[in-house]
Amino acid sequence: MNTLASLNRRLTVLADLVAQHPELPAPNVEICSVITDRITISFHESPGAFRQWLTSLGIALHTVQGGAGATTAWLTALYEVDGITLKLTSYTRLDVAETGGAA
């Protein structure tokens, strides 16, 4: 079983990001007890915020992957900091007209 101490490296990376980029929009942040080398950062209905993070971290747009389901499109980028992978994902709801009427 992981302990609170197992979060230390990831919390340090997150604190460093805050110190280096205090102007970035606040995302949803998930630190999972199972995947101990990842921080999941997500943006909902905020593609501009996602783009700001990509730009500030120097993530090349051609490395971003994406997809779409019936009602949601997403873009995902991976970025490594001090052995910790940041998984940044932007979620955007699709209009019913864009999905061919799927609900």
N, CA, C and O atoms as a GROMACS GRO file, in nm:
protein
  412
    1MET      N    1   0.084  -0.118   0.000
    1MET     CA    2   0.000   0.000   0.000
    1MET      C    3   0.089   0.125   0.000
    1MET      O    4   0.189   0.132   0.072
    2ASN      N    5   0.051   0.222  -0.081
    2ASN     CA    6   0.123   0.349  -0.084
    2ASN      C    7   0.086   0.432   0.038
    2ASN      O    8  -0.024   0.422   0.092
    3THR      N    9   0.179   0.515   0.079
    3THR     CA   10   0.156   0.605   0.191
    3THR      C   11   0.154   0.749   0.139
    3THR      O   12   0.181   0.773   0.021
    4LEU      N   13   0.124   0.843   0.225
    4LEU     CA   14   0.128   0.984   0.186
    4LEU      C   15   0.266   1.023   0.136
    4LEU      O   16   0.279   1.108   0.048
    5ALA      N   17   0.368   0.962   0.191
    5ALA     CA   18   0.505   0.992   0.149
    5ALA      C   19   0.527   0.959   0.002
    5ALA      O   20   0.612   1.020  -0.063
    6SER      N   21   0.452   0.862  -0.052
    6SER     CA   22   0.467   0.825  -0.193
    6SER      C   23   0.420   0.936  -0.286
    6SER      O   24   0.447   0.932  -0.406
    7LEU      N   25   0.350   1.034  -0.233
    7LEU     CA   26   0.303   1.148  -0.313
    7LEU      C   27   0.408   1.257  -0.324
    7LEU      O   28   0.395   1.348  -0.406
    8ASN      N   29   0.511   1.249  -0.242
    8ASN     CA   30   0.606   1.359  -0.228
    8ASN      C   31   0.667   1.408  -0.360
    8ASN      O   32   0.666   1.528  -0.386
    9ARG      N   33   0.718   1.317  -0.443
    9ARG     CA   34   0.780   1.358  -0.570
    9ARG      C   35   0.680   1.432  -0.658
    9ARG      O   36   0.714   1.535  -0.717
   10ARG      N   37   0.559   1.380  -0.667
   10ARG     CA   38   0.458   1.443  -0.754
   10ARG      C   39   0.414   1.578  -0.698
   10ARG      O   40   0.394   1.673  -0.774
   11LEU      N   41   0.399   1.588  -0.567
   11LEU     CA   42   0.362   1.716  -0.507
   11LEU      C   43   0.473   1.820  -0.526
   11LEU      O   44   0.445   1.938  -0.545
   12THR      N   45   0.597   1.775  -0.521
   12THR     CA   46   0.710   1.866  -0.544
   12THR      C   47   0.707   1.918  -0.688
   12THR      O   48   0.726   2.037  -0.711
   13VAL      N   49   0.683   1.829  -0.784
   13VAL     CA   50   0.674   1.872  -0.925
   13VAL      C   51   0.560   1.972  -0.942
   13VAL      O   52   0.576   2.073  -1.009
   14LEU      N   53   0.446   1.943  -0.882
   14LEU     CA   54   0.332   2.034  -0.892
   14LEU      C   55   0.363   2.169  -0.829
   14LEU      O   56   0.330   2.273  -0.886
   15ALA      N   57   0.426   2.168  -0.712
   15ALA     CA   58   0.463   2.294  -0.645
   15ALA      C   59   0.563   2.373  -0.730
   15ALA      O   60   0.555   2.496  -0.737
   16ASP      N   61   0.657   2.304  -0.793
   16ASP     CA   62   0.752   2.372  -0.880
   16ASP      C   63   0.683   2.435  -1.000
   16ASP      O   64   0.718   2.546  -1.040
   17LEU      N   65   0.585   2.365  -1.057
   17LEU     CA   66   0.509   2.423  -1.170
   17LEU      C   67   0.436   2.550  -1.127
   17LEU      O   68   0.433   2.648  -1.201
   18VAL      N   69   0.378   2.548  -1.008
   18VAL     CA   70   0.308   2.666  -0.956
   18VAL      C   71   0.407   2.781  -0.939
   18VAL      O   72   0.376   2.895  -0.974
   19ALA      N   73   0.524   2.752  -0.887
   19ALA     CA   74   0.624   2.856  -0.865
   19ALA      C   75   0.676   2.914  -0.997
   19ALA      O   76   0.700   3.034  -1.007
   20GLN      N   77   0.695   2.828  -1.097
   20GLN     CA   78   0.750   2.871  -1.225
   20GLN      C   79   0.646   2.936  -1.317
   20GLN      O   80   0.681   3.020  -1.400
   21HIS      N   81   0.518   2.897  -1.302
   21HIS     CA   82   0.413   2.944  -1.393
   21HIS      C   83   0.287   2.985  -1.316
   21HIS      O   84   0.180   2.928  -1.340
   22PRO      N   85   0.297   3.081  -1.226
   22PRO     CA   86   0.180   3.117  -1.144
   22PRO      C   87   0.066   3.177  -1.226
   22PRO      O   88  -0.047   3.184  -1.178
   23GLU      N   89   0.095   3.220  -1.347
   23GLU     CA   90  -0.007   3.283  -1.431
   23GLU      C   91  -0.096   3.183  -1.504
   23GLU      O   92  -0.199   3.221  -1.560
   24LEU      N   93  -0.058   3.057  -1.504
   24LEU     CA   94  -0.137   2.957  -1.578
   24LEU      C   95  -0.274   2.936  -1.514
   24LEU      O   96  -0.288   2.941  -1.392
   25PRO      N   97  -0.375   2.911  -1.598
   25PRO     CA   98  -0.509   2.883  -1.544
   25PRO      C   99  -0.507   2.754  -1.460
   25PRO      O  100  -0.437   2.659  -1.494
   26ALA      N  101  -0.583   2.753  -1.354
   26ALA     CA  102  -0.590   2.635  -1.267
   26ALA      C  103  -0.670   2.524  -1.335
   26ALA      O  104  -0.784   2.546  -1.375
   27PRO      N  105  -0.612   2.406  -1.348
   27PRO     CA  106  -0.682   2.291  -1.405
   27PRO      C  107  -0.738   2.202  -1.295
   27PRO      O  108  -0.722   2.229  -1.176
   28ASN      N  109  -0.805   2.096  -1.337
   28ASN     CA  110  -0.836   1.987  -1.245
   28ASN      C  111  -0.708   1.904  -1.235
   28ASN      O  112  -0.644   1.876  -1.336
   29VAL      N  113  -0.671   1.864  -1.113
   29VAL     CA  114  -0.548   1.788  -1.092
   29VAL      C  115  -0.583   1.658  -1.021
   29VAL      O  116  -0.656   1.657  -0.922
   30GLU      N  117  -0.528   1.548  -1.073
   30GLU     CA  118  -0.549   1.418  -1.009
   30GLU      C  119  -0.413   1.354  -0.984
   30GLU      O  120  -0.330   1.343  -1.074
   31ILE      N  121  -0.393   1.313  -0.860
   31ILE     CA  122  -0.274   1.238  -0.823
   31ILE      C  123  -0.323   1.103  -0.771
   31ILE      O  124  -0.381   1.094  -0.663
   32CYS      N  125  -0.298   1.001  -0.849
   32CYS     CA  126  -0.352   0.868  -0.824
   32CYS      C  127  -0.258   0.788  -0.734
   32CYS      O  128  -0.136   0.801  -0.744
   33SER      N  129  -0.313   0.706  -0.648
   33SER     CA  130  -0.231   0.623  -0.559
   33SER      C  131  -0.180   0.497  -0.630
   33SER      O  132  -0.094   0.428  -0.576
   34VAL      N  133  -0.232   0.467  -0.749
   34VAL     CA  134  -0.191   0.347  -0.820
   34VAL      C  135  -0.078   0.376  -0.919
   34VAL      O  136   0.023   0.306  -0.920
   35ILE      N  137  -0.095   0.479  -1.000
   35ILE     CA  138   0.007   0.517  -1.098
   35ILE      C  139   0.093   0.624  -1.031
   35ILE      O  140   0.056   0.742  -1.028
   36THR      N  141   0.207   0.582  -0.978
   36THR     CA  142   0.284   0.669  -0.889
   36THR      C  143   0.384   0.761  -0.960
   36THR      O  144   0.458   0.834  -0.894
   37ASP      N  145   0.386   0.758  -1.093
   37ASP     CA  146   0.477   0.846  -1.165
   37ASP      C  147   0.403   0.939  -1.260
   37ASP      O  148   0.459   0.983  -1.361
   38ARG      N  149   0.277   0.969  -1.229
   38ARG     CA  150   0.196   1.052  -1.318
   38ARG      C  151   0.111   1.151  -1.240
   38ARG      O  152   0.063   1.122  -1.130
   39ILE      N  153   0.095   1.268  -1.300
   39ILE     CA  154  -0.003   1.367  -1.254
   39ILE      C  155  -0.096   1.390  -1.372
   39ILE      O  156  -0.050   1.422  -1.481
   40THR      N  157  -0.225   1.376  -1.351
   40THR     CA  158  -0.323   1.399  -1.456
   40THR      C  159  -0.379   1.539  -1.440
   40THR      O  160  -0.432   1.575  -1.334
   41ILE      N  161  -0.367   1.617  -1.546
   41ILE     CA  162  -0.413   1.756  -1.547
   41ILE      C  163  -0.519   1.767  -1.655
   41ILE      O  164  -0.492   1.737  -1.772
   42SER      N  165  -0.639   1.810  -1.619
   42SER     CA  166  -0.746   1.816  -1.719
   42SER      C  167  -0.815   1.951  -1.721
   42SER      O  168  -0.823   2.023  -1.621
   43PHE      N  169  -0.866   1.982  -1.839
   43PHE     CA  170  -0.935   2.107  -1.865
   43PHE      C  171  -1.070   2.071  -1.927
   43PHE      O  172  -1.076   1.993  -2.022
   44HIS      N  173  -1.176   2.125  -1.874
   44HIS     CA  174  -1.311   2.097  -1.924
   44HIS      C  175  -1.370   2.225  -1.981
   44HIS      O  176  -1.386   2.325  -1.911
   45GLU      N  177  -1.401   2.221  -2.110
   45GLU     CA  178  -1.458   2.336  -2.180
   45GLU      C  179  -1.364   2.456  -2.175
   45GLU      O  180  -1.409   2.571  -2.173
   46SER      N  181  -1.233   2.431  -2.172
   46SER     CA  182  -1.133   2.539  -2.165
   46SER      C  183  -1.017   2.512  -2.259
   46SER      O  184  -0.903   2.499  -2.214
   47PRO      N  185  -1.042   2.503  -2.390
   47PRO     CA  186  -0.932   2.474  -2.482
   47PRO      C  187  -0.823   2.582  -2.479
   47PRO      O  188  -0.706   2.552  -2.503
   48GLY      N  189  -0.860   2.705  -2.449
   48GLY     CA  190  -0.761   2.813  -2.439
   48GLY      C  191  -0.665   2.790  -2.324
   48GLY      O  192  -0.546   2.817  -2.336
   49ALA      N  193  -0.716   2.741  -2.211
   49ALA     CA  194  -0.631   2.712  -2.095
   49ALA      C  195  -0.534   2.598  -2.128
   49ALA      O  196  -0.417   2.604  -2.092
   50PHE      N  197  -0.584   2.497  -2.196
   50PHE     CA  198  -0.500   2.384  -2.239
   50PHE      C  199  -0.387   2.436  -2.327
   50PHE      O  200  -0.271   2.396  -2.310
   51ARG      N  201  -0.420   2.522  -2.421
   51ARG     CA  202  -0.321   2.578  -2.513
   51ARG      C  203  -0.216   2.661  -2.437
   51ARG      O  204  -0.097   2.655  -2.470
   52GLN      N  205  -0.260   2.737  -2.336
   52GLN     CA  206  -0.165   2.815  -2.254
   52GLN      C  207  -0.064   2.723  -2.186
   52GLN      O  208   0.055   2.753  -2.184
   53TRP      N  209  -0.111   2.612  -2.132
   53TRP     CA  210  -0.021   2.517  -2.067
   53TRP      C  211   0.078   2.460  -2.167
   53TRP      O  212   0.198   2.451  -2.139
   54LEU      N  213   0.029   2.420  -2.285
   54LEU     CA  214   0.118   2.366  -2.388
   54LEU      C  215   0.227   2.466  -2.422
   54LEU      O  216   0.345   2.431  -2.429
   55THR      N  217   0.187   2.590  -2.443
   55THR     CA  218   0.282   2.695  -2.479
   55THR      C  219   0.383   2.719  -2.368
   55THR      O  220   0.503   2.725  -2.394
   56SER      N  221   0.336   2.732  -2.244
   56SER     CA  222   0.426   2.760  -2.131
   56SER      C  223   0.525   2.647  -2.105
   56SER      O  224   0.639   2.672  -2.066
   57LEU      N  225   0.482   2.523  -2.127
   57LEU     CA  226   0.570   2.409  -2.103
   57LEU      C  227   0.654   2.375  -2.225
   57LEU      O  228   0.742   2.288  -2.218
   58GLY      N  229   0.628   2.442  -2.338
   58GLY     CA  230   0.705   2.414  -2.460
   58GLY      C  231   0.669   2.283  -2.525
   58GLY      O  232   0.754   2.219  -2.588
   59ILE      N  233   0.544   2.241  -2.511
   59ILE     CA  234   0.499   2.116  -2.571
   59ILE      C  235   0.460   2.143  -2.716
   59ILE      O  236   0.375   2.228  -2.743
   60ALA      N  237   0.522   2.073  -2.809
   60ALA     CA  238   0.495   2.092  -2.951
   60ALA      C  239   0.355   2.043  -2.987
   60ALA      O  240   0.312   1.936  -2.943
   61LEU      N  241   0.286   2.121  -3.067
   61LEU     CA  242   0.149   2.086  -3.105
   61LEU      C  243   0.142   1.954  -3.181
   61LEU      O  244   0.042   1.882  -3.170
   62HIS      N  245   0.244   1.920  -3.256
   62HIS     CA  246   0.240   1.795  -3.334
   62HIS      C  247   0.246   1.671  -3.245
   62HIS      O  248   0.223   1.560  -3.293
   63THR      N  249   0.278   1.688  -3.116
   63THR     CA  250   0.282   1.574  -3.026
   63THR      C  251   0.147   1.549  -2.957
   63THR      O  252   0.129   1.448  -2.888
   64VAL      N  253   0.053   1.641  -2.975
   64VAL     CA  254  -0.079   1.630  -2.913
   64VAL      C  255  -0.161   1.528  -2.990
   64VAL      O  256  -0.167   1.532  -3.113
   65GLN      N  257  -0.225   1.437  -2.918
   65GLN     CA  258  -0.313   1.338  -2.981
   65GLN      C  259  -0.456   1.369  -2.940
   65GLN      O  260  -0.480   1.431  -2.837
   66GLY      N  261  -0.550   1.326  -3.021
   66GLY     CA  262  -0.689   1.355  -2.990
   66GLY      C  263  -0.784   1.251  -3.042
   66GLY      O  264  -0.746   1.156  -3.110
   67GLY      N  265  -0.909   1.272  -3.006
   67GLY     CA  266  -1.014   1.183  -3.050
   67GLY      C  267  -1.148   1.243  -3.016
   67GLY      O  268  -1.157   1.351  -2.958
   68ALA      N  269  -1.253   1.173  -3.054
   68ALA     CA  270  -1.388   1.220  -3.026
   68ALA      C  271  -1.480   1.102  -3.006
   68ALA      O  272  -1.466   0.997  -3.070
   69GLY      N  273  -1.575   1.121  -2.916
   69GLY     CA  274  -1.680   1.024  -2.894
   69GLY      C  275  -1.810   1.084  -2.944
   69GLY      O  276  -1.810   1.178  -3.023
   70ALA      N  277  -1.920   1.031  -2.899
   70ALA     CA  278  -2.050   1.078  -2.944
   70ALA      C  279  -2.078   1.222  -2.902
   70ALA      O  280  -2.141   1.297  -2.976
   71THR      N  281  -2.031   1.262  -2.785
   71THR     CA  282  -2.064   1.396  -2.734
   71THR      C  283  -1.944   1.477  -2.688
   71THR      O  284  -1.959   1.593  -2.651
   72THR      N  285  -1.824   1.417  -2.689
   72THR     CA  286  -1.707   1.485  -2.635
   72THR      C  287  -1.586   1.463  -2.725
   72THR      O  288  -1.563   1.353  -2.776
   73ALA      N  289  -1.507   1.569  -2.744
   73ALA     CA  290  -1.378   1.560  -2.812
   73ALA      C  291  -1.270   1.583  -2.708
   73ALA      O  292  -1.292   1.653  -2.610
   74TRP      N  293  -1.153   1.524  -2.730
   74TRP     CA  294  -1.044   1.544  -2.634
   74TRP      C  295  -0.911   1.554  -2.707
   74TRP      O  296  -0.892   1.500  -2.816
   75LEU      N  297  -0.820   1.625  -2.643
   75LEU     CA  298  -0.681   1.637  -2.687
   75LEU      C  299  -0.594   1.601  -2.568
   75LEU      O  300  -0.624   1.641  -2.455
   76THR      N  301  -0.487   1.526  -2.591
   76THR     CA  302  -0.400   1.482  -2.482
   76THR      C  303  -0.253   1.501  -2.521
   76THR      O  304  -0.212   1.473  -2.633
   77ALA      N  305  -0.176   1.549  -2.425
   77ALA     CA  306  -0.032   1.563  -2.442
   77ALA      C  307   0.038   1.508  -2.318
   77ALA      O  308  -0.012   1.523  -2.206
   78LEU      N  309   0.152   1.445  -2.338
   78LEU     CA  310   0.234   1.396  -2.228
   78LEU      C  311   0.360   1.480  -2.219
   78LEU      O  312   0.416   1.520  -2.321
   79TYR      N  313   0.403   1.506  -2.096
   79TYR     CA  314   0.521   1.589  -2.073
   79TYR      C  315   0.589   1.538  -1.948
   79TYR      O  316   0.524   1.519  -1.845
   80GLU      N  317   0.720   1.517  -1.954
   80GLU     CA  318   0.791   1.463  -1.838
   80GLU      C  319   0.869   1.572  -1.765
   80GLU      O  320   0.937   1.654  -1.827
   81VAL      N  321   0.857   1.571  -1.632
   81VAL     CA  322   0.929   1.664  -1.546
   81VAL      C  323   0.988   1.582  -1.430
   81VAL      O  324   0.914   1.522  -1.352
   82ASP      N  325   1.118   1.580  -1.420
   82ASP     CA  326   1.186   1.511  -1.310
   82ASP      C  327   1.136   1.369  -1.286
   82ASP      O  328   1.114   1.328  -1.172
   83GLY      N  329   1.117   1.295  -1.394
   83GLY     CA  330   1.072   1.156  -1.383
   83GLY      C  331   0.923   1.138  -1.360
   83GLY      O  332   0.877   1.026  -1.343
   84ILE      N  333   0.849   1.247  -1.358
   84ILE     CA  334   0.704   1.242  -1.341
   84ILE      C  335   0.639   1.281  -1.474
   84ILE      O  336   0.676   1.382  -1.532
   85THR      N  337   0.544   1.201  -1.521
   85THR     CA  338   0.474   1.232  -1.645
   85THR      C  339   0.350   1.314  -1.614
   85THR      O  340   0.266   1.275  -1.534
   86LEU      N  341   0.341   1.429  -1.680
   86LEU     CA  342   0.219   1.509  -1.674
   86LEU      C  343   0.134   1.466  -1.792
   86LEU      O  344   0.180   1.469  -1.907
   87LYS      N  345   0.012   1.427  -1.765
   87LYS     CA  346  -0.081   1.394  -1.872
   87LYS      C  347  -0.185   1.505  -1.876
   87LYS      O  348  -0.272   1.514  -1.790
   88LEU      N  349  -0.174   1.590  -1.977
   88LEU     CA  350  -0.264   1.703  -1.992
   88LEU      C  351  -0.372   1.667  -2.092
   88LEU      O  352  -0.342   1.624  -2.204
   89THR      N  353  -0.499   1.684  -2.054
   89THR     CA  354  -0.610   1.651  -2.142
   89THR      C  355  -0.712   1.762  -2.141
   89THR      O  356  -0.751   1.813  -2.035
   90SER      N  357  -0.755   1.800  -2.261
   90SER     CA  358  -0.861   1.900  -2.278
   90SER      C  359  -0.986   1.828  -2.328
   90SER      O  360  -0.980   1.756  -2.427
   91TYR      N  361  -1.098   1.849  -2.260
   91TYR     CA  362  -1.226   1.790  -2.300
   91TYR      C  363  -1.320   1.902  -2.344
   91TYR      O  364  -1.332   2.004  -2.278
   92THR      N  365  -1.385   1.880  -2.457
   92THR     CA  366  -1.480   1.978  -2.508
   92THR      C  367  -1.606   1.905  -2.552
   92THR      O  368  -1.600   1.808  -2.627
   93ARG      N  369  -1.720   1.953  -2.505
   93ARG     CA  370  -1.848   1.896  -2.545
   93ARG      C  371  -1.877   1.932  -2.690
   93ARG      O  372  -1.852   2.045  -2.732
   94LEU      N  373  -1.929   1.837  -2.765
   94LEU     CA  374  -1.967   1.861  -2.904
   94LEU      C  375  -2.115   1.895  -2.909
   94LEU      O  376  -2.194   1.842  -2.832
   95ASP      N  377  -2.152   1.985  -3.000
   95ASP     CA  378  -2.293   2.014  -3.022
   95ASP      C  379  -2.358   1.893  -3.087
   95ASP      O  380  -2.292   1.819  -3.161
   96VAL      N  381  -2.486   1.873  -3.061
   96VAL     CA  382  -2.560   1.760  -3.120
   96VAL      C  383  -2.552   1.767  -3.272
   96VAL      O  384  -2.541   1.663  -3.337
   97ALA      N  385  -2.557   1.886  -3.331
   97ALA     CA  386  -2.548   1.900  -3.475
   97ALA      C  387  -2.415   1.847  -3.529
   97ALA      O  388  -2.409   1.791  -3.639
   98GLU      N  389  -2.306   1.864  -3.450
   98GLU     CA  390  -2.175   1.816  -3.491
   98GLU      C  391  -2.161   1.666  -3.484
   98GLU      O  392  -2.077   1.608  -3.552
   99THR      N  393  -2.242   1.601  -3.403
   99THR     CA  394  -2.232   1.456  -3.383
   99THR      C  395  -2.332   1.380  -3.470
   99THR      O  396  -2.348   1.259  -3.454
  100GLY      N  397  -2.400   1.450  -3.560
  100GLY     CA  398  -2.496   1.384  -3.646
  100GLY      C  399  -2.622   1.346  -3.572
  100GLY      O  400  -2.692   1.252  -3.611
  101GLY      N  401  -2.653   1.418  -3.464
  101GLY     CA  402  -2.776   1.394  -3.389
  101GLY      C  403  -2.762   1.298  -3.275
  101GLY      O  404  -2.860   1.273  -3.204
  102ALA      N  405  -2.643   1.242  -3.255
  102ALA     CA  406  -2.623   1.150  -3.142
  102ALA      C  407  -2.634   1.226  -3.012
  102ALA      O  408  -2.592   1.341  -3.002
  103ALA      N  409  -2.692   1.162  -2.914
  103ALA     CA  410  -2.706   1.229  -2.782
  103ALA      C  411  -2.615   1.169  -2.681
  103ALA      O  412  -2.613   1.212  -2.566
   0.00000   0.00000   0.00000
